[in-house]
Amino acid sequence: MQAPLAAVTDVADGRFDAVVFVNDSTTDLGSNCASIEEALKAYAKVNPQAGCELSVIAFPNHPSGRLIFCPTGALNTDTADIRNVYDAAFEGFKR
């Protein structure tokens, strides 16, 4: 049975048991993702590989307290394509 996939506008939406964040960067995420950027910065202080590997991070802004960060790697290269995003998201949802 597949789990439903839903896009939300509020990362603190309590209907879900974790926040899965798929992106190529941990900085300059914009105001909608400020709480995610804050959690990633705090985690990077104790794990310098935070932007390079799949990580489960403490996320006090969400009722579950969990943020699953799925880095895609650089997306601004000649060889990057949607598979980078798919692979990162797939690994995050497996976690």
Backbone bond lengths (Angstrom), bond angles and torsions (degrees), N, CA, C in turn:
res aa  C-N    CA-C-N  psi(-1)  N-CA   C-N-CA  omega(-1)  CA-C   N-CA-C  phi
1 M - - - 1.441 - - 1.521 109.45 -
2 Q 1.301 117.28 129.76 1.448 121.46 179.81 1.521 110.72 -85.28
3 A 1.320 114.50 142.28 1.462 119.72 175.13 1.523 108.38 -80.85
4 P 1.319 117.92 144.63 1.463 119.51 178.82 1.531 110.79 -68.75
5 L 1.294 115.73 146.13 1.453 122.59 177.01 1.522 107.52 -107.91
6 A 1.322 116.77 130.67 1.460 119.64 -177.64 1.520 110.01 -139.79
7 A 1.295 115.64 135.75 1.459 120.97 172.65 1.524 107.56 -89.11
8 V 1.321 116.63 139.39 1.460 120.67 179.48 1.524 109.44 -126.82
9 T 1.304 115.98 158.13 1.462 120.36 178.45 1.522 112.27 -99.84
10 D 1.315 117.29 -11.47 1.463 122.16 -179.04 1.522 108.68 -123.64
11 V 1.344 117.02 114.62 1.463 119.68 -177.77 1.524 112.61 -66.77
12 A 1.314 117.81 -12.37 1.465 121.16 178.16 1.525 111.97 -92.25
13 D 1.323 118.05 11.22 1.469 122.78 178.95 1.529 109.08 -58.11
14 G 1.309 117.44 118.01 1.460 122.76 -173.98 1.515 115.64 -83.77
15 R 1.331 118.16 4.70 1.468 120.04 -179.86 1.522 112.78 -73.83
16 F 1.308 117.49 -9.59 1.457 121.21 -173.15 1.521 110.45 -122.10
17 D 1.332 115.97 156.29 1.462 119.23 -175.26 1.526 113.54 -91.80
18 A 1.313 118.53 2.94 1.461 122.18 175.58 1.519 108.81 -169.57
19 V 1.321 115.28 163.82 1.459 121.88 172.23 1.519 106.53 -107.32
20 V 1.326 117.19 125.14 1.462 122.28 176.11 1.523 106.59 -106.02
21 F 1.328 115.68 118.70 1.461 121.04 -176.92 1.519 109.12 -116.69
22 V 1.324 116.46 116.19 1.465 123.20 -179.38 1.522 107.41 -109.47
23 N 1.334 116.72 120.24 1.464 119.54 -177.68 1.522 109.53 -162.22
24 D 1.334 115.47 165.91 1.461 120.44 178.57 1.525 112.63 -97.89
25 S 1.308 117.52 -0.80 1.458 121.10 -176.27 1.528 110.66 -143.64
26 T 1.322 114.58 157.15 1.465 119.56 175.73 1.529 111.10 -110.81
27 T 1.327 116.73 1.66 1.463 121.00 -178.23 1.528 110.76 -127.50
28 D 1.318 115.67 165.57 1.472 122.64 178.48 1.524 111.80 52.65
29 L 1.327 116.09 49.38 1.464 121.23 -175.83 1.523 113.47 -87.58
30 G 1.310 117.31 -10.59 1.463 119.97 179.20 1.514 112.38 91.50
31 S 1.310 115.53 170.02 1.464 120.55 -173.41 1.526 113.15 -67.96
32 N 1.332 118.39 -31.79 1.471 120.03 179.58 1.521 112.60 -66.07
33 C 1.318 116.19 -25.03 1.469 120.33 -177.15 1.526 111.92 -115.14
34 A 1.325 117.42 22.72 1.466 121.10 -177.58 1.524 111.92 -59.34
35 S 1.324 117.94 -39.62 1.470 119.86 -179.47 1.527 110.96 -68.85
36 I 1.319 117.38 -32.88 1.469 120.84 176.37 1.521 109.53 -68.43
37 E 1.327 116.87 -45.08 1.461 120.75 178.97 1.527 111.04 -60.13
38 E 1.315 116.53 -40.28 1.467 121.71 178.34 1.533 110.89 -61.22
39 A 1.331 116.85 -45.10 1.467 121.13 179.01 1.524 111.07 -65.09
40 L 1.328 117.44 -39.99 1.464 121.07 179.30 1.525 111.39 -66.56
41 K 1.333 117.41 -39.59 1.464 120.72 177.92 1.524 110.85 -63.69
42 A 1.327 116.94 -43.38 1.465 120.53 179.31 1.524 110.44 -63.28
43 Y 1.324 116.85 -41.44 1.465 120.71 -179.90 1.528 111.27 -67.91
44 A 1.326 117.29 -36.33 1.467 121.16 -179.67 1.527 111.95 -64.08
45 K 1.330 116.79 -23.97 1.466 119.84 177.75 1.522 111.78 -66.82
46 V 1.332 117.45 -29.94 1.467 120.51 -179.59 1.522 112.42 -103.79
47 N 1.338 117.44 -14.92 1.460 121.51 178.68 1.525 108.99 -139.44
48 P 1.326 117.28 98.36 1.459 119.96 -177.79 1.533 113.71 -64.34
49 Q 1.315 118.49 -16.27 1.466 122.45 178.55 1.527 112.18 -87.09
50 A 1.303 117.92 8.35 1.470 122.37 -173.68 1.521 113.30 -54.87
51 G 1.306 118.52 -36.13 1.455 120.59 -178.81 1.510 114.35 -84.91
52 C 1.331 116.32 -1.42 1.468 120.39 -174.34 1.522 113.72 -113.83
53 E 1.313 117.51 -11.79 1.462 119.39 -175.75 1.524 110.73 -138.09
54 L 1.314 115.21 153.28 1.462 120.78 176.79 1.523 108.41 -59.44
55 S 1.311 116.71 131.41 1.460 120.60 -175.68 1.519 110.96 -139.66
56 V 1.325 115.44 141.91 1.461 121.55 169.67 1.523 105.57 -102.10
57 I 1.319 115.66 120.53 1.455 122.29 -169.54 1.527 109.76 -121.75
58 A 1.321 116.15 142.22 1.468 120.16 174.09 1.526 108.66 -61.47
59 F 1.337 115.50 133.00 1.466 120.88 -176.06 1.520 109.29 -139.26
60 P 1.337 116.82 85.41 1.466 120.26 -175.78 1.532 114.52 -65.14
61 N 1.328 118.32 -13.37 1.466 120.53 -179.79 1.521 113.18 -77.96
62 H 1.311 117.78 -6.63 1.470 121.76 179.85 1.525 108.52 -118.20
63 P 1.329 118.29 143.51 1.470 120.30 -179.50 1.532 113.93 -55.40
64 S 1.329 118.23 -31.18 1.469 120.64 179.83 1.518 111.73 -76.04
65 G 1.325 116.93 -24.66 1.455 121.08 -178.40 1.514 113.81 77.84
66 R 1.367 117.69 11.74 1.468 120.14 -175.90 1.527 111.88 -125.04
67 L 1.320 114.29 136.07 1.455 122.46 172.41 1.522 106.77 -124.04
68 I 1.312 117.03 124.34 1.460 121.21 175.62 1.519 106.32 -102.31
69 F 1.336 115.98 111.66 1.459 120.53 -179.62 1.513 109.02 -97.40
70 C 1.328 115.47 124.65 1.462 123.06 -177.76 1.523 108.63 -117.30
71 P 1.338 118.02 94.89 1.458 118.99 -179.15 1.528 111.48 -74.26
72 T 1.316 116.00 138.57 1.464 120.88 -179.19 1.517 112.40 -90.79
73 G 1.319 116.97 -14.55 1.454 119.41 -168.02 1.524 107.80 83.82
74 A 1.306 115.99 176.12 1.469 120.50 -177.80 1.524 110.60 -62.79
75 L 1.317 115.86 131.08 1.465 120.88 179.04 1.529 112.35 -105.78
76 N 1.321 116.63 2.24 1.465 120.50 -178.14 1.529 112.09 -104.26
77 T 1.325 117.16 33.60 1.458 121.77 178.55 1.528 110.00 -111.85
78 D 1.321 115.96 167.25 1.467 120.75 179.63 1.520 112.78 -66.66
79 T 1.327 117.12 -24.61 1.467 119.78 -175.92 1.524 113.69 -99.28
80 A 1.314 117.70 -8.18 1.469 120.63 -179.05 1.526 110.14 -74.30
81 D 1.331 115.30 141.27 1.462 120.29 175.17 1.526 109.18 -154.27
82 I 1.297 116.64 -170.31 1.464 121.78 -174.57 1.525 112.33 -60.96
83 R 1.312 117.78 -21.83 1.473 119.63 178.53 1.519 111.52 -62.65
84 N 1.340 117.29 -32.02 1.465 120.04 176.70 1.526 110.60 -60.34
85 V 1.325 116.07 -43.94 1.462 121.38 179.97 1.527 109.75 -68.56
86 Y 1.325 116.99 -45.65 1.471 121.32 179.82 1.523 110.92 -58.83
87 D 1.327 116.95 -48.92 1.466 120.53 -177.98 1.526 111.47 -61.33
88 A 1.331 117.20 -42.97 1.468 120.92 179.72 1.523 110.69 -64.75
89 A 1.319 116.96 -45.25 1.470 120.60 179.67 1.520 110.96 -64.33
90 F 1.317 117.38 -42.28 1.464 121.71 -179.81 1.525 110.78 -59.29
91 E 1.320 116.65 -46.37 1.466 120.18 179.22 1.524 111.12 -63.76
92 G 1.316 117.05 -38.84 1.462 120.64 179.09 1.511 112.74 -64.62
93 F 1.327 116.95 -42.23 1.462 120.00 179.75 1.521 111.45 -71.10
94 K 1.328 117.81 -29.46 1.470 120.11 175.04 1.519 110.26 -65.06
95 R 1.314 115.81 -35.82 1.466 122.13 -176.90 1.521 109.59 -65.22
